[in-house]
Amino acid sequence: MCALPLEEVEETMRPLPVAPVSAAPVFVRGVSLVRGAPAPVVSLAMLLGGALAEGGAGRRFVSLRVPEGRMALEVDEVRGLRWMEEEGLDSVPPLLRATASGHLQHLGSFDGRLLALLGTSRLLPEELWRRLETSSGQGGA
């Protein structure tokens, strides 16, 4: 189970059409128009090393506002909002930190299950954000 910093979550929505982006990491499904603006779409399943859901896409988008702009996280389900004290979360062990490419911010547990707090500002490489800005400024994605 994954968690996101609430201050970065804008809304949840049904999945939108996604246009592919060349030479993007495997977990970047492409770009979608979210509220009229292009936003990269990241598959949470692929990001965490899993496979896409049957049918090839998640059932929900979570729109996130990160320092670089807006992005959409494609997920299988949204379970709701839960308040957690940061003191109840642990730092990510060094070995896992190295293999997770900075995507994990903290680990903890919720209802007896492992909970991973994602570091959303690190989900996309800076170079990819620049490419997306350039292509959207030219009228295409």
GROMACS elastic network, one bead per residue, 0.5 to 0.9 nm:
[ bonds ]
;  ai    aj funct       b0    kb
    1   110     6  0.85857   500
    1   113     6  0.72944   500
    1   114     6  0.64044   500
    1   115     6  0.50815   500
    1   116     6  0.64142   500
    1   117     6  0.88719   500
    2   114     6  0.84231   500
    2   115     6  0.54714   500
    2   117     6  0.57899   500
    2   118     6  0.68599   500
    3     6     6  0.87353   500
    3   115     6  0.68373   500
    3   116     6  0.60145   500
    3   118     6  0.62298   500
    4     7     6  0.86248   500
    4     8     6  0.75345   500
    4     9     6  0.73731   500
    4   116     6  0.86338   500
    4   117     6  0.57626   500
    4   118     6  0.56687   500
    4   119     6  0.76298   500
    4   120     6  0.73911   500
    5     8     6  0.56937   500
    5     9     6  0.69713   500
    5   117     6  0.75575   500
    5   118     6  0.77108   500
    5   119     6  0.80791   500
    5   120     6  0.80159   500
    6     9     6  0.52303   500
    6    10     6  0.83761   500
    6    81     6  0.82523   500
    7    10     6  0.79756   500
    7    64     6  0.88778   500
    7    65     6  0.82617   500
    8    63     6  0.84525   500
    8    64     6  0.52874   500
    8    66     6  0.62126   500
    8   120     6  0.80702   500
    9    12     6  0.81625   500
    9    62     6  0.69771   500
    9    63     6  0.60840   500
    9    65     6  0.63713   500
    9    66     6  0.88856   500
   10    62     6  0.74579   500
   10    63     6  0.53533   500
   10    64     6  0.54738   500
   10    65     6  0.65285   500
   11    61     6  0.83069   500
   11    62     6  0.58928   500
   11    63     6  0.53118   500
   11    64     6  0.74831   500
   12    60     6  0.67554   500
   12    61     6  0.56178   500
   12    63     6  0.60866   500
   12    78     6  0.79394   500
   13    16     6  0.83144   500
   13    59     6  0.89571   500
   13    60     6  0.57537   500
   13    61     6  0.52342   500
   13    62     6  0.64847   500
   13    63     6  0.77428   500
   14    59     6  0.67058   500
   14    61     6  0.59743   500
   14    62     6  0.88422   500
   15    18     6  0.85754   500
   15    57     6  0.81949   500
   15    58     6  0.73404   500
   15    59     6  0.63321   500
   15    60     6  0.53048   500
   15    61     6  0.53465   500
   15    74     6  0.75006   500
   16    32     6  0.64912   500
   16    33     6  0.75275   500
   16    34     6  0.78630   500
   16    60     6  0.89415   500
   16    61     6  0.78541   500
   17    31     6  0.84218   500
   17    32     6  0.60634   500
   17    33     6  0.78812   500
   18    29     6  0.70536   500
   18    30     6  0.56514   500
   18    31     6  0.53766   500
   18    33     6  0.80421   500
   18    40     6  0.87712   500
   18    41     6  0.74569   500
   19    29     6  0.78482   500
   19    30     6  0.51821   500
   19    31     6  0.51838   500
   19    32     6  0.63180   500
   19   141     6  0.72371   500
   20    24     6  0.86762   500
   20    28     6  0.84761   500
   20    29     6  0.62349   500
   20    31     6  0.63932   500
   20   141     6  0.80198   500
   21    24     6  0.59856   500
   21    28     6  0.79616   500
   21    29     6  0.75055   500
   21    31     6  0.68563   500
   21    40     6  0.88774   500
   21   132     6  0.84926   500
   21   141     6  0.68921   500
   22    30     6  0.83649   500
   23    26     6  0.86939   500
   24    27     6  0.80060   500
   24    28     6  0.60845   500
   24    29     6  0.82061   500
   24    30     6  0.78944   500
   24   128     6  0.71996   500
   25    28     6  0.55347   500
   25    29     6  0.84813   500
   25   124     6  0.86586   500
   25   128     6  0.89449   500
   26    29     6  0.72018   500
   26    43     6  0.87922   500
   26    46     6  0.70199   500
   26    47     6  0.79053   500
   27    30     6  0.89832   500
   27    41     6  0.85735   500
   27    42     6  0.57076   500
   27    43     6  0.53040   500
   27    44     6  0.73444   500
   27    45     6  0.78348   500
   27    48     6  0.85131   500
   27    49     6  0.85771   500
   28    31     6  0.83563   500
   28    40     6  0.71213   500
   28    41     6  0.58504   500
   28    43     6  0.62342   500
   28    46     6  0.82301   500
   28    47     6  0.81367   500
   28   124     6  0.82450   500
   29    40     6  0.76989   500
   29    41     6  0.55131   500
   29    42     6  0.58005   500
   29    43     6  0.63381   500
   29    57     6  0.89818   500
   29    74     6  0.87564   500
   30    39     6  0.84888   500
   30    40     6  0.57717   500
   30    41     6  0.54456   500
   30    42     6  0.75504   500
   30   141     6  0.84561   500
   31    38     6  0.62383   500
   31    39     6  0.53921   500
   31    41     6  0.55201   500
   31    42     6  0.89165   500
   31    71     6  0.87228   500
   31    72     6  0.87348   500
   31   132     6  0.83601   500
   31   141     6  0.66380   500
   32    37     6  0.80395   500
   32    38     6  0.55902   500
   32    39     6  0.53988   500
   32    40     6  0.63518   500
   32    41     6  0.65880   500
   32    71     6  0.88392   500
   32    72     6  0.80700   500
   32   141     6  0.87470   500
   33    36     6  0.52931   500
   33    37     6  0.51336   500
   33    39     6  0.60693   500
   33    40     6  0.87594   500
   34    37     6  0.53541   500
   34    38     6  0.62035   500
   34    39     6  0.62207   500
   34    63     6  0.78152   500
   34    70     6  0.83353   500
   34    71     6  0.82887   500
   34    72     6  0.79091   500
   35    38     6  0.84021   500
   37    70     6  0.83393   500
   37   136     6  0.89085   500
   38    70     6  0.80898   500
   38    71     6  0.83202   500
   38   132     6  0.83728   500
   38   133     6  0.88183   500
   38   136     6  0.68494   500
   38   141     6  0.76850   500
   39    63     6  0.87852   500
   39    69     6  0.79530   500
   39    70     6  0.56741   500
   39    72     6  0.63865   500
   39   132     6  0.83888   500
   40    70     6  0.77100   500
   40    71     6  0.50730   500
   40    72     6  0.61555   500
   40    73     6  0.84331   500
   40   124     6  0.87749   500
   40   129     6  0.84138   500
   40   132     6  0.77385   500
   41    61     6  0.83435   500
   41    71     6  0.61241   500
   41    73     6  0.57580   500
   41    74     6  0.65752   500
   42    45     6  0.88739   500
   42    46     6  0.81107   500
   42    47     6  0.73665   500
   42    71     6  0.77169   500
   42    72     6  0.62909   500
   42    74     6  0.58522   500
   42    75     6  0.88825   500
   42   123     6  0.79726   500
   42   124     6  0.83181   500
   43    46     6  0.53373   500
   43    47     6  0.60414   500
   43    48     6  0.86715   500
   43    52     6  0.77490   500
   43    57     6  0.79452   500
   43    58     6  0.74512   500
   43    72     6  0.86640   500
   43    73     6  0.60300   500
   43    75     6  0.66666   500
   44    48     6  0.61881   500
   44    49     6  0.86848   500
   44    50     6  0.84618   500
   44    52     6  0.88247   500
   44    58     6  0.85000   500
   44    73     6  0.64062   500
   44    74     6  0.58588   500
   44    75     6  0.57469   500
   44    76     6  0.84345   500
   45    48     6  0.54107   500
   45    49     6  0.64849   500
   45    51     6  0.58276   500
   45    52     6  0.59803   500
   45    53     6  0.78418   500
   45    58     6  0.83353   500
   45    74     6  0.81061   500
   45    75     6  0.71728   500
   45    76     6  0.82291   500
   46    49     6  0.50487   500
   46    50     6  0.50676   500
   46    51     6  0.56543   500
   46    52     6  0.64419   500
   47    50     6  0.73257   500
   47   100     6  0.89709   500
   47   103     6  0.85186   500
   47   123     6  0.83708   500
   48    51     6  0.88268   500
   48   100     6  0.79354   500
   48   103     6  0.88266   500
   51    54     6  0.88510   500
   51    56     6  0.86899   500
   52    55     6  0.78271   500
   52    56     6  0.52423   500
   52    57     6  0.60551   500
   52    58     6  0.72791   500
   53    56     6  0.53788   500
   53    57     6  0.57262   500
   53    58     6  0.61204   500
   53    59     6  0.86213   500
   53    76     6  0.74018   500
   54    57     6  0.72496   500
   54    58     6  0.86225   500
   55    58     6  0.84169   500
   57    60     6  0.87884   500
   57    74     6  0.74536   500
   57    75     6  0.82291   500
   57    76     6  0.81318   500
   58    61     6  0.75429   500
   58    74     6  0.53661   500
   58    77     6  0.77334   500
   59    74     6  0.73644   500
   59    75     6  0.62206   500
   59    77     6  0.63331   500
   60    73     6  0.82240   500
   60    74     6  0.59028   500
   60    75     6  0.53926   500
   60    76     6  0.61317   500
   60    77     6  0.61290   500
   60    78     6  0.73178   500
   61    72     6  0.57898   500
   61    73     6  0.54424   500
   61    75     6  0.61616   500
   61    76     6  0.86734   500
   61    77     6  0.88494   500
   61    78     6  0.89702   500
   62    71     6  0.83276   500
   62    72     6  0.54420   500
   62    73     6  0.50424   500
   62    74     6  0.65200   500
   62    75     6  0.73881   500
   62    78     6  0.83198   500
   63    70     6  0.69729   500
   63    71     6  0.58676   500
   63    73     6  0.64135   500
   63    74     6  0.88951   500
   64    69     6  0.83371   500
   64    70     6  0.56243   500
   64    71     6  0.52957   500
   64    72     6  0.59458   500
   64    73     6  0.73222   500
   64   120     6  0.80724   500
   65    68     6  0.80330   500
   65    69     6  0.58530   500
   65    71     6  0.65874   500
   65    72     6  0.88412   500
   65   120     6  0.89400   500
   65   121     6  0.89400   500
   66    69     6  0.53436   500
   66    70     6  0.61057   500
   66    71     6  0.74879   500
   66   120     6  0.69074   500
   66   121     6  0.56061   500
   67    70     6  0.82916   500
   67   121     6  0.67017   500
   68    71     6  0.89152   500
   68   121     6  0.76760   500
   68   126     6  0.83310   500
   68   129     6  0.71748   500
   69   129     6  0.85943   500
   74    77     6  0.89731   500
   75    78     6  0.73441   500
   78    81     6  0.87561   500
   84    87     6  0.84248   500
   84    88     6  0.71179   500
   84    89     6  0.83372   500
   85    88     6  0.55262   500
   85    89     6  0.74513   500
   86    89     6  0.53970   500
   86    90     6  0.83694   500
   86   106     6  0.88436   500
   87    90     6  0.76311   500
   88   107     6  0.89982   500
   88   108     6  0.67213   500
   88   109     6  0.83232   500
   89   106     6  0.59586   500
   89   107     6  0.55803   500
   89   109     6  0.77450   500
   89   115     6  0.88653   500
   89   117     6  0.86257   500
   90    93     6  0.86713   500
   90   106     6  0.55391   500
   90   107     6  0.51213   500
   90   108     6  0.58376   500
   91    94     6  0.89178   500
   91   105     6  0.71086   500
   91   107     6  0.61921   500
   91   108     6  0.86260   500
   92    95     6  0.83751   500
   92    96     6  0.65136   500
   92    97     6  0.57840   500
   92   104     6  0.70198   500
   92   105     6  0.67118   500
   92   106     6  0.54337   500
   92   107     6  0.60120   500
   93    96     6  0.54511   500
   93    97     6  0.59882   500
   93    98     6  0.87560   500
   93   107     6  0.89448   500
   94    98     6  0.62272   500
   94    99     6  0.87963   500
   95    98     6  0.53267   500
   95    99     6  0.65418   500
   95   100     6  0.87232   500
   96    99     6  0.51733   500
   96   100     6  0.59158   500
   96   101     6  0.87379   500
   96   104     6  0.86466   500
   97   100     6  0.52397   500
   97   101     6  0.65649   500
   97   102     6  0.61149   500
   97   103     6  0.81121   500
   97   104     6  0.70295   500
   97   105     6  0.86109   500
   98   101     6  0.58019   500
   98   102     6  0.72143   500
   99   102     6  0.80986   500
  100   103     6  0.56038   500
  100   104     6  0.64214   500
  101   104     6  0.78565   500
  101   122     6  0.82968   500
  101   123     6  0.86356   500
  102   105     6  0.71431   500
  102   118     6  0.87410   500
  102   119     6  0.70553   500
  102   122     6  0.63345   500
  102   123     6  0.78942   500
  103   117     6  0.86437   500
  103   118     6  0.56691   500
  103   119     6  0.51217   500
  103   120     6  0.69543   500
  103   121     6  0.84130   500
  103   122     6  0.58697   500
  103   123     6  0.58284   500
  104   107     6  0.76541   500
  104   116     6  0.65044   500
  104   117     6  0.59476   500
  104   119     6  0.53879   500
  104   120     6  0.85087   500
  104   122     6  0.88428   500
  105   116     6  0.75335   500
  105   117     6  0.54833   500
  105   118     6  0.53982   500
  105   120     6  0.86853   500
  106   115     6  0.84142   500
  106   116     6  0.60908   500
  106   117     6  0.51005   500
  106   118     6  0.72864   500
  106   119     6  0.82754   500
  107   114     6  0.73029   500
  107   115     6  0.57254   500
  107   117     6  0.61148   500
  108   113     6  0.84341   500
  108   114     6  0.60316   500
  108   115     6  0.50052   500
  108   116     6  0.65039   500
  108   117     6  0.79825   500
  109   112     6  0.59376   500
  109   113     6  0.53012   500
  109   116     6  0.81761   500
  110   113     6  0.53051   500
  110   114     6  0.65373   500
  110   115     6  0.61466   500
  111   114     6  0.85470   500
  117   120     6  0.89524   500
  118   121     6  0.88033   500
  118   122     6  0.86994   500
  118   123     6  0.83870   500
  119   122     6  0.57745   500
  119   123     6  0.69659   500
  120   123     6  0.53057   500
  120   124     6  0.83062   500
  121   124     6  0.73732   500
  122   125     6  0.69108   500
  122   126     6  0.85849   500
  124   127     6  0.83320   500
  124   128     6  0.66246   500
  124   129     6  0.70296   500
  125   128     6  0.54012   500
  125   129     6  0.67203   500
  126   129     6  0.51474   500
  126   130     6  0.64320   500
  126   131     6  0.88318   500
  127   130     6  0.51390   500
  127   131     6  0.63414   500
  127   132     6  0.87362   500
  128   131     6  0.50214   500
  128   132     6  0.61510   500
  128   133     6  0.85872   500
  129   132     6  0.51243   500
  129   133     6  0.61812   500
  129   134     6  0.86513   500
  130   133     6  0.51102   500
  130   134     6  0.61883   500
  130   135     6  0.86614   500
  131   134     6  0.51182   500
  131   135     6  0.61478   500
  131   136     6  0.85591   500
  132   135     6  0.51831   500
  132   136     6  0.60165   500
  132   137     6  0.84019   500
  132   141     6  0.66528   500
  133   136     6  0.52773   500
  133   137     6  0.60363   500
  133   138     6  0.87042   500
  133   141     6  0.86879   500
  134   137     6  0.51758   500
  134   138     6  0.64603   500
  134   140     6  0.89307   500
  134   141     6  0.85971   500
  135   138     6  0.51627   500
  135   139     6  0.66655   500
  135   140     6  0.53980   500
  135   141     6  0.50686   500
  136   139     6  0.51898   500
  136   140     6  0.51258   500
  136   141     6  0.53016   500
  137   140     6  0.73737   500
  137   141     6  0.87215   500
  138   141     6  0.82039   500
